[in-house]
């Protein structure tokens, strides 16, 4: 058996096997964001169904991270404390999240060639309009008749 590699029965790391979320020994469930992050990983994984590949697991973690970041920015937008930089970051986060989710089959949203996610509007633009997009569209369609 010269030149062949022996398979070792080495165990996977705690992160690879799913026993821990991070390499560092931290408890992410000690704060609200950590609990939300852990919950999102479970929810997205359940939505995908069967056993995920390593790359799918990594993508789910990224999507969960982006969701937690987006929710933090949404809070500052609703409070009125978000800067223009925060709003731009929120838009970038949502666009990236939609792309990742679409790649995994978690989202039905379309991403245009210019990177804009269909149906994603700036929260301040939404507030300025003062009404949901669809009812207004329906009113405009009925006025043309």
Secondary structure as the mmCIF struct_conf table of DSSP 4:
data_model
#
loop_
_struct_conf.conf_type_id
_struct_conf.id
_struct_conf.beg_label_comp_id
_struct_conf.beg_label_asym_id
_struct_conf.beg_label_seq_id
_struct_conf.end_label_comp_id
_struct_conf.end_label_asym_id
_struct_conf.end_label_seq_id
TURN_TY1_P TURN_TY1_P1 UNK A 2 UNK A 3
HELX_LH_PP_P HELX_LH_PP_P1 UNK A 4 UNK A 8
HELX_LH_PP_P HELX_LH_PP_P2 UNK A 10 UNK A 13
TURN_TY1_P TURN_TY1_P2 UNK A 14 UNK A 18
BEND BEND1 UNK A 19 UNK A 19
BEND BEND2 UNK A 21 UNK A 24
HELX_RH_3T_P HELX_RH_3T_P1 UNK A 28 UNK A 30
BEND BEND3 UNK A 31 UNK A 31
HELX_RH_AL_P HELX_RH_AL_P1 UNK A 32 UNK A 48
BEND BEND4 UNK A 50 UNK A 50
HELX_LH_PP_P HELX_LH_PP_P3 UNK A 51 UNK A 53
HELX_RH_AL_P HELX_RH_AL_P2 UNK A 54 UNK A 79
TURN_TY1_P TURN_TY1_P3 UNK A 80 UNK A 80
HELX_RH_AL_P HELX_RH_AL_P3 UNK A 84 UNK A 104
TURN_TY1_P TURN_TY1_P4 UNK A 105 UNK A 105
STRN STRN1 UNK A 111 UNK A 111
TURN_TY1_P TURN_TY1_P5 UNK A 113 UNK A 114
BEND BEND5 UNK A 115 UNK A 115
HELX_LH_PP_P HELX_LH_PP_P4 UNK A 116 UNK A 116
STRN STRN2 UNK A 117 UNK A 117
TURN_TY1_P TURN_TY1_P6 UNK A 118 UNK A 119
HELX_RH_AL_P HELX_RH_AL_P4 UNK A 123 UNK A 129
BEND BEND6 UNK A 131 UNK A 131
HELX_RH_AL_P HELX_RH_AL_P5 UNK A 133 UNK A 144
#
